[in-house]
Amino acid sequence: MEKTQRLVGIDLMKGIAAYSVAVLHAGDVTNSTSVGFWATQMQRFCSFAVPFFLIASFYLLINRMHVTGKSYSLKNRFQRLIIPYAIWSIFFLLMRSAKFLLLHETDGFEKVSDVVSIIFFGAAGLPLYFLPLLFTGTLLLNPLSCLIKKDIKLTPLFLVLLFSITLDYILFATGNNFQLGPNIAFESLVNATLPDGNQMPFVRVALVFTAWLIKCLPFIAAAIIVNHLLTRKNRLNPNSLLMLSSTLMFLIINLLYFLSVKDLNSPIYVDFQPPIYEVTKAIALLVLAICLSLHLPKSRIIASLSLCSFGIYLMHQPVIQIVRIPMGRLFPEFVYNVSISSQLFFASLSFGISWLITSYLVKHKIIAKLLFGI
């Protein structure tokens, strides 16, 4: 039986992705006076973070299943994702309630009145939706385990990838994809067939979970293909040439993505581009991270960064919000006019503080298990 090898490149890229998420949230466009042009472009560039987290999570599970020949434990995934999700949801709710009371924003409680969204879709805090999304995607791995364990040829794997990307695009093009914020899916279909469907909790949850499954399928299919190419006979060699090629692929896809945006001045939350950009950027970064693993030495810093990346992802936003309150009174021009420098400042500060706090908390086994699923 093969032994699993620690992929240092993926560990490093997880840390970079966590920092990129911090950059995204450091440019708080909802409470800002203005957002600079280049600050918006930095946000667009950093949008690769969540797609990379998705494909990396699926790849590591798939690779483990391939090496061990065993399916993953659904109970284990529940403990690693859903228990921290529940605890962090309570934490975010308490923190937001305290903020509303301290700042006398009584109308803010309406923002947390959607119980269905809070329970199922992570509406208690912006980073939380990723956890039920990832858990939903892992449910597909058992039905697809035959594609992982058996020596399947590449052609059917690419057909699955093409089908999944097409299906995801159809949802996007018809306005039926998942909408973060209102936390609904299949809006066009529901409006045409069952106008009150999104007011029915069971229907709403079923539709969102279905949209999430479709969203995750291209990342799972791509992760299976990458694992297939790197582990089978006549495999792809993760050498310097492949590393350079994946880097160029990532940069070219980003360029095409930027060229496809009609108005570069528009905020990123209204910048809805075809999902093919997310999937292809994630594939390029995954291959790059695997290639980097052959060149990077083992490092305590990178190991710590990987171990703490989940905690940094969950913790950075409240840190930003806490720091912004006194900073906004002392330096309002800097805080409320979003620029590259302000984004990097808040991202770096929140990233560092979150990393420090998480590295301390993970030393305590019970806390680490409850908060971070470790």
C-alpha positions in Angstrom: 0.0 0.0 0.0 1.2 3.5 -0.9 2.0 6.0 1.8 0.4 9.4 1.8 2.9 12.2 1.3 2.5 15.6 2.9 2.0 18.1 0.1 3.8 21.2 1.3 2.7 23.2 -1.7 -1.0 22.7 -0.9 -0.3 23.7 2.7 1.3 26.9 1.5 -1.4 27.7 -1.0 -4.1 27.2 1.7 -2.4 29.9 3.7 -2.2 32.2 0.6 -5.9 31.5 -0.1 -6.8 32.3 3.6 -4.9 35.7 3.2 -6.8 36.3 -0.1 -10.1 35.8 1.7 -9.0 38.4 4.3 -8.2 40.8 1.5 -11.7 40.3 0.1 -13.3 41.1 3.4 -10.9 43.9 4.2 -12.5 46.0 1.5 -15.9 46.3 3.1 -17.8 47.9 0.3 -21.1 48.0 2.2 -19.9 50.4 4.9 -17.4 52.4 2.8 -17.6 55.9 1.3 -15.6 54.9 -1.8 -13.7 51.9 -3.3 -10.7 52.6 -5.4 -10.4 51.1 -8.9 -7.3 49.0 -8.2 -8.7 47.9 -4.8 -11.7 46.4 -6.7 -9.3 44.7 -9.1 -7.4 43.2 -6.2 -10.6 41.8 -4.9 -11.4 40.3 -8.3 -7.9 38.7 -8.4 -8.3 37.3 -4.8 -11.6 35.6 -5.7 -9.7 32.4 -6.5 -9.6 31.6 -2.7 -12.9 29.8 -2.1 -12.7 27.8 -5.4 -9.2 26.7 -4.4 -10.3 25.6 -0.9 -13.0 23.5 -2.5 -10.8 21.7 -5.1 -8.0 21.2 -2.6 -10.3 19.8 0.0 -11.8 17.4 -2.5 -8.4 16.4 -3.9 -7.0 15.6 -0.5 -10.0 13.4 0.3 -9.8 11.7 -3.2 -6.1 11.1 -2.9 -6.5 9.5 0.5 -9.3 7.3 -0.8 -7.1 6.3 -3.8 -4.0 5.5 -1.6 -5.9 3.7 1.2 -8.6 2.1 -1.0 -11.2 3.1 1.6 -14.1 5.5 1.5 -14.1 8.5 3.7 -16.0 8.5 7.0 -19.2 10.6 6.8 -19.3 10.7 10.6 -15.7 12.1 10.6 -16.6 14.8 8.0 -19.6 15.7 10.1 -17.5 16.2 13.1 -14.8 18.1 11.2 -17.2 20.5 9.5 -20.7 20.7 11.0 -19.8 20.8 14.7 -17.4 23.8 14.2 -20.1 25.3 11.9 -22.7 25.2 14.7 -20.3 26.6 17.3 -19.1 29.4 15.0 -22.6 30.2 14.0 -23.5 30.8 17.7 -20.3 32.9 18.1 -21.1 35.1 15.1 -24.7 35.6 16.2 -23.6 36.7 19.7 -20.9 39.0 18.2 -23.3 40.6 15.8 -26.0 41.0 18.4 -23.4 42.7 20.7 -22.5 45.0 17.8 -26.1 46.0 17.2 -26.6 46.8 20.8 -23.4 48.7 21.3 -23.9 50.8 18.1 -27.7 51.1 18.7 -28.4 49.5 15.3 -31.7 48.0 16.3 -32.7 47.5 12.7 -29.7 45.2 12.4 -31.5 42.4 14.1 -33.6 42.0 10.9 -30.4 40.8 9.2 -30.3 37.8 11.5 -34.0 37.0 11.5 -33.8 34.4 8.7 -33.6 31.3 10.8 -33.5 28.9 7.8 -30.4 30.8 6.4 -28.7 30.8 9.8 -29.2 27.1 10.4 -28.5 25.7 6.9 -26.7 28.3 4.8 -24.2 30.0 7.2 -26.0 33.4 7.3 -24.7 34.0 10.9 -21.4 35.0 9.4 -20.1 35.6 5.9 -17.4 32.9 5.9 -19.7 30.2 7.2 -21.6 29.3 4.1 -18.4 27.5 2.8 -18.8 24.7 5.5 -22.2 23.4 4.6 -21.3 23.8 0.9 -18.1 21.7 1.4 -20.0 19.1 3.4 -22.7 18.9 0.7 -20.0 18.3 -1.9 -18.4 15.5 0.1 -21.7 13.6 -0.1 -21.0 13.1 -3.8 -17.7 11.3 -3.2 -19.1 8.0 -2.1 -21.3 7.6 -5.2 -18.3 8.6 -7.3 -15.8 6.4 -5.4 -15.8 3.9 -8.4 -14.1 6.6 -10.5 -11.5 7.1 -7.8 -10.6 3.5 -6.9 -10.8 1.8 -10.3 -8.5 2.3 -13.2 -11.0 4.4 -15.2 -9.7 5.8 -18.5 -9.4 9.6 -18.9 -12.1 9.9 -21.5 -15.1 9.2 -19.3 -13.6 11.4 -16.6 -13.3 14.3 -18.9 -16.9 13.7 -20.1 -18.0 13.9 -16.4 -16.1 17.2 -16.0 -17.6 18.6 -19.2 -21.1 17.5 -18.2 -20.7 19.0 -14.7 -19.4 22.4 -16.1 -22.2 22.5 -18.6 -24.8 21.8 -15.9 -23.3 24.5 -13.7 -23.3 27.0 -16.5 -26.9 26.3 -17.4 -27.9 27.1 -13.8 -25.8 30.3 -14.0 -27.1 31.4 -17.4 -30.8 30.8 -16.4 -30.5 32.6 -13.1 -31.0 29.4 -11.1 -27.7 29.2 -9.4 -27.2 29.7 -5.6 -27.4 33.4 -4.6 -25.3 34.3 -1.5 -27.1 36.9 0.5 -30.7 36.0 -0.1 -29.5 32.4 0.2 -31.9 31.0 -2.5 -31.4 28.9 -5.6 -33.4 28.0 -8.7 -35.1 31.5 -8.5 -36.2 31.5 -12.1 -37.6 28.0 -11.9 -39.4 28.7 -8.7 -40.9 31.9 -9.9 -42.3 30.1 -13.0 -43.6 27.0 -11.3 -44.0 27.6 -7.5 -44.0 31.4 -6.7 -44.0 30.8 -3.0 -41.4 28.0 -3.1 -38.6 30.0 -1.4 -41.0 30.8 1.4 -41.3 27.1 2.2 -38.3 26.0 4.3 -38.1 22.4 3.1 -38.3 23.4 -0.6 -35.8 26.2 -0.1 -33.3 24.0 1.6 -33.7 21.2 -0.9 -33.2 23.6 -3.8 -30.1 25.2 -2.3 -28.5 21.8 -1.5 -29.2 20.7 -5.1 -27.6 23.8 -6.4 -24.6 23.2 -4.1 -24.2 19.7 -5.3 -24.1 20.9 -8.9 -21.7 23.7 -7.9 -19.3 21.1 -6.3 -19.4 18.5 -9.1 -17.0 20.2 -11.5 -14.4 20.7 -8.7 -14.8 17.0 -7.7 -14.5 15.8 -11.3 -11.4 18.0 -11.8 -9.8 16.8 -8.6 -10.4 13.1 -9.7 -8.7 13.9 -13.0 -5.7 15.6 -11.4 -5.3 12.6 -9.0 -5.7 10.2 -11.9 -3.0 12.0 -14.0 -0.5 12.2 -11.1 -0.9 8.7 -9.7 -1.6 6.3 -12.5 0.8 4.6 -15.0 2.2 6.9 -17.6 1.3 9.7 -15.2 1.9 13.4 -15.7 5.2 14.4 -14.2 4.9 17.2 -11.7 8.2 18.9 -12.8 9.3 22.4 -13.3 7.7 22.6 -16.8 4.3 21.6 -15.4 4.7 24.1 -12.6 5.5 26.9 -15.1 2.6 25.8 -17.4 0.1 25.8 -14.5 1.3 29.3 -13.4 0.8 30.6 -17.0 -2.6 29.0 -17.2 -3.7 30.7 -13.9 -2.5 34.1 -15.2 -4.1 33.7 -18.6 -7.4 32.6 -17.1 -7.3 35.7 -14.8 -6.6 37.9 -17.8 -9.5 36.4 -19.7 -11.7 36.8 -16.6 -10.8 40.5 -16.3 -11.4 41.1 -20.1 -14.9 39.5 -19.7 -16.0 42.0 -17.1 -18.1 44.7 -18.7 -17.5 47.4 -16.1 -14.3 47.0 -14.1 -15.5 49.8 -11.8 -18.5 47.7 -10.7 -18.2 46.1 -7.2 -17.2 42.4 -7.1 -20.5 41.3 -5.5 -22.4 42.2 -8.7 -19.7 40.8 -10.9 -21.3 37.5 -11.9 -19.1 35.7 -14.5 -19.5 32.2 -15.9 -18.4 29.5 -13.3 -15.8 28.1 -15.8 -13.4 30.8 -14.6 -13.6 29.6 -11.0 -13.1 25.9 -11.9 -10.2 26.5 -14.3 -8.3 28.8 -11.9 -8.8 26.3 -9.1 -7.4 23.5 -11.3 -4.3 25.6 -12.3 -3.6 26.5 -8.6 -4.0 22.9 -7.5 -1.5 21.6 -10.0 0.8 24.4 -9.2 0.6 23.6 -5.5 1.3 19.9 -6.1 4.3 20.8 -8.2 5.6 23.2 -5.5 5.5 20.3 -3.1 8.5 18.8 -4.9 10.6 21.9 -4.5 9.6 23.2 -1.1 11.3 21.8 2.0 9.3 20.9 5.0 8.8 24.0 7.2 7.3 24.6 10.6 5.9 27.9 9.5 4.1 26.4 6.5 2.9 23.5 8.6 1.5 25.9 11.1 0.0 28.0 8.4 -1.8 25.0 7.0 -3.0 23.8 10.4 -4.3 27.3 11.2 -5.7 28.2 7.8 -9.2 27.0 8.7 -9.2 29.0 11.9 -7.8 32.1 10.1 -10.6 31.8 7.5 -13.2 31.7 10.2 -11.7 34.3 12.6 -10.4 37.0 10.3 -13.7 38.8 9.6 -14.7 39.5 13.3 -11.1 40.7 13.8 -11.5 43.1 10.9 -14.8 44.4 12.3 -13.5 44.9 15.8 -10.4 46.8 14.5 -12.4 48.9 12.1 -14.5 50.5 14.8 -11.8 52.5 16.7 -9.8 52.9 13.4 -12.8 54.4 11.8 -13.0 57.1 14.4 -9.3 57.9 14.4 -8.6 57.6 10.7 -12.0 57.7 8.8 -10.5 58.6 5.5 -8.2 55.6 5.5 -10.9 53.2 6.7 -13.9 54.3 4.7 -12.1 55.0 1.4 -11.1 51.5 0.4 -7.7 51.4 -1.3 -5.1 48.7 -1.9 -3.1 50.0 1.1 -6.2 49.9 3.5 -7.1 46.4 2.2 -3.5 45.1 2.7 -3.4 46.7 6.2 -6.6 45.2 7.5 -6.0 41.9 5.7 -2.4 41.6 7.1 -3.5 42.6 10.6 -6.5 40.3 10.8 -4.5 37.5 9.2 -1.7 37.8 11.8 -4.0 38.1 14.8 -6.1 35.2 13.6 -3.1 33.0 13.0 -1.7 33.9 16.4 -5.0 33.1 18.2 -5.6 29.9 16.2 -2.0 28.6 16.8 -2.6 29.0 20.5 -6.1 27.4 20.5 -5.1 24.3 18.4 -2.7 23.3 21.2 -5.8 22.3 23.3 -7.2 19.1 21.9 -10.9 19.6 22.9 -11.0 23.2 21.8 -9.2 22.4 18.5 -11.7 19.6 17.8 -14.8 21.7 18.6 -13.7 24.9 16.8 -11.6 23.7 13.9 -12.5 20.0 13.6 -8.8 19.0 14.1 
